[in-house]
């Protein structure tokens, strides 16, 4: 199986601690994190992904707001630069433990956070990064090498 993921969720997954928009959202996110931790690869998609799915029944899901595609683009570009390879929409890829660790270090340093400007979760994610990523659900030590 493959996890469908949009660009900005490449950054969001680094600080995910089980908080979200609703109980259904967090349950769905937990399942995605378990899949990634078990070694499933990812498919970069444009638009809503597996993390977004529980929100799509809402009357006005933020997944379709005008600002989201730009966040996706900025995040994907930042991750591409960091890992040194192109990840285009439609491409499958995986992140090993050392890459997730590097992504977290860059996130904490602020070098990959352009996509986070204006995000309602910015302060929470910053505090999680400042805590050394304690309590995150995607634990890089368990990611497949």
Secondary structure as UniProt FT lines:
FT   STRAND          2..6
FT   TURN            7..8
FT   HELIX           9..15
FT   HELIX           23..37
FT   TURN            38..39
FT   STRAND          41..45
FT   TURN            50..52
FT   HELIX           53..55
FT   TURN            56..57
FT   TURN            59..60
FT   HELIX           62..64
FT   HELIX           66..83
FT   TURN            89..90
FT   STRAND          92..93
FT   HELIX           97..109
FT   TURN            110..112
FT   HELIX           114..116
FT   TURN            117..118
FT   TURN            120..121
FT   HELIX           122..130
FT   TURN            131..132
FT   TURN            134..135
FT   HELIX           140..142
//
